[in-house]
Amino acid sequence: MNFVFLSPHFPRNFKYFVTAMKNHGINVLGIASEPYFNLDLELREALTEYYRVDDMEDYDQLLRACGFFTFKYGKIDFIESHNEHWLEKEAQLRTDFNIPGLKTADMPPIKRKSEMKKVFQRAKIPVARGEVINDITAAKKFIKKVGYPICAKPDIGVGAGGAFQISNDEELEHFFTIKPDVDYIMEEFISGDIHTFDGLVDRDGNILYLNSFIYGGVMEMVRDAIDTVYFNQFEIPADLMDVGLRAVKEFGIRNRFFHLEFFRTEENELVALEINVRPPGGWSVDIFNYACDISIFDLYAKMILGQEHLEKPEVKYHCAFVGVRYGLENELKHTNNDVLNKYGHVVAKNGLMPDIFADVMGNYCYVIRSKDLEELKAAAEFIISRRN
């Protein structure tokens, strides 16, 4: 089996997808612009071959790389990156090489927020009212229907990147002076925590792994530069399970990860925010492993091989991600050594977060786990406590 992995070196923990597939006898063929000897040694040894391109944004170079792999190894069975940025490139390659999976024609409902809404609505899942709006006249007409505040964000985008909360006419006028030259969708503002519905689904639509995180608004984290804390849900609530499974079915997800986000409002109602057909970002896949004492990377490799009767892992630990930010006026009360001395027994992983993720995740991060939720909350509070 030949598996082409775009950008297998980033983020760093994705190398374990490659090592797991190698251990199961899969030929993993890497494509990226990173010089070969800059790759992690373990990754280099797990790749069957690596093709370096000058520019990953140049589709012709990716096309030539896959043509070379096809000539040398035969038909390509899978192309993936598990990375939002490369989804459209993957789809184009699958289309041109007739490889199973999402094709170019499948991209709008999983890349455009305006098209996602239509799929959620077909599944009878509530969504925030929204429209693609690129001029102030249409914006004022929309606001007359839904009222302030509103949220404006790129129609093609991830999370809070490029998003604005607009609360009055003055802020609206300012937005149109700085708006990037891309399609923007404006939505009524929904308040509430975000509950995720994450997992892995096989080629027949069977769910092999499920997870849910709870976190506050990502937009607020980025805008207000606050520390990041989110927890897994030990048991997924019945209403979230219902809308999540309906969404996975309606979007037709197969042989890949999914990451759905829903607002849980003050009225305890779930409102769909968006879907990403990839694993959740940062260290979330590591949390999958720590929560269940599994290797999600090994489970993925088995799924790719179509192994039958895979058992869904059981959640064994409460887990949390804690990301602290540098450069804030109020300094942290406790050093990393303080944290490890007091709560080292619950720290599963800690270290610096790559700059590309730091705006959302924080600069220095921890994954903590415990069978005692109160202990976990106390540890998280200890880590982020700051001097007034």
Secondary structure, 3 states (H helix, E strand, C coil): CEEEEECCCCCHHHHHHHHHHHHCCCEEEEEECCCHHHCCHHHHHHCCEEEECCCCCCHHHHHHHHHHHHHHHCCCCEEECCCHHHHHHHHHHHHHHCCCCCCHHHCHHHHEHHHHHHHHHHCCCCECCEEECCCHHHHHHHHHHHCCCEEEEECECCCCCCCEEECCHHHHHHHHHHCCCCCEEEEECCCCEEEEEEEEECCCCCEEEEECEEECCHHHHHHHCCCEEEEECCCCCHHHHHHHHHHHHHHCCCCEEEEEEEEECCCCCEEEEEEECCCCCCCHHHHHHHHHCCCHHHHHHHHHCCCCCCCCCCCCCEEEEEEECCCCCCCECCCHHHHHHHHHHHEEEEEECCHHHHHHHCCEEEEEEECCHHHHHHHHHHHHCECC
